[in-house]
Amino acid sequence: MKRAGNLWPQVVCWDNLLDSALRAAHGKKNRPDVARFLFQLEPNVCQLQRELEAGVYTPGGYRSFWIHDPKPRLISAAPFRDRVVHHALTRVLETVFEPRFTANSFASRKGFGQHKALSKARAAVGRYRYVLKCDIRKYFPSIDHQILKDLLARAIKCKRTLDLAARIIDGSNQQEEVLAWFPGDTLFTPLEHRRGLPIGNQTSQFFANVYLNALDHFVVRELRPALYLRYVDDFVLFGDDKAALAEMRREAENLLAQLRLNLNGGKSRVYCCADGLSFLGWRLFPGNARLRRRNVVNIRRRLRAISNSFHAGRMDFLSVEQRITAWLGHAAFGDTWRLRQSLFDGFTLTEAEHGRRARGFLEQQFTERPGFEP
């Protein structure tokens, strides 16, 4: 496939930047930095366009914080004007890379997503005897900057677009330190490689798919399991031959070493499908899907926090409704009917009008018991 050129005019055109600003602001318009940008939307977009065209655009600093979900993760939030640029760049790059991606990668892609990956995995658990489940050790902190730039350059020949991508990559803040040695390394080689992309950037999610696209093609074309699915750094290979899947793991490890990545040894192994598969927060069995225990614990805590925020006046009913609807849509994927009833039986906001509205809203969610269609 030929390299794509002349992308820069698409990146910096007014319509792309304006639409990117609105996309970046979606669901966040009440945040102070977003509100300030939107208050003078056109002048701010004009300023960004001038900086990009003049080649003087410089990414700002990140605001970082840790979350525990359940393991600690460093989340880095870029300034809003940088997020506008991230959207503008990825919208153009997606048109180049989508034809190059396989149909086996489900994260951060239009028409794919978590539930589609789960549906395929759930059907496969009942169809095949074994599954090789793999998890890449500290994926985002391990992404090598130079390898990523080289992968982008294999598909793009527009210098100014590559320069902007490189500026965003090089502007990444310090991530968790990951020291790993690979064949051919000297003692100091890991210290010579700049690594790590901030979790939370629009560009980071896209670059994560670019980085592992070679793995997707290798597994599909060379290893050829019965079914292969990848969601960010979690991937599964299904088949009926346990020894063949174990060999596929060794081959995948060799390919990942070329990208300076390692598998998480404790989590990456062959499982019997009848014993269940842990994938994307679910336990999948033949004919059955359950939320993992930690997810249930998290939603119980979240409901208490929502109730407390509502009573304290920090959250309105519409916000409560949106958050609960989103979780119910996710939970309805599996066999969670009794779980959802038990979670919300005692969930009330107030004894006044909002309490009645909340109970009425929840009753609507449980009018019919949802079924699963693979």
PyMOL commands that set and color helices and strands:
alter all, ss='L'
color gray80, all
select helices_A, chain A and resi 8-12+14-25+32-39+41-54+80-100+114-125+139-142+145-155+159-170+189-192+202-211+213-223+242-258+273-275+293-311+317-331+337-345+353-365
alter helices_A, ss='H'
color red, helices_A
select strands_A, chain A and resi 63-68+72-77+130-135+227-231+234-239+269-272+277-279+282-285+288-291
alter strands_A, ss='S'
color yellow, strands_A
deselect
rebuild
show_as cartoon
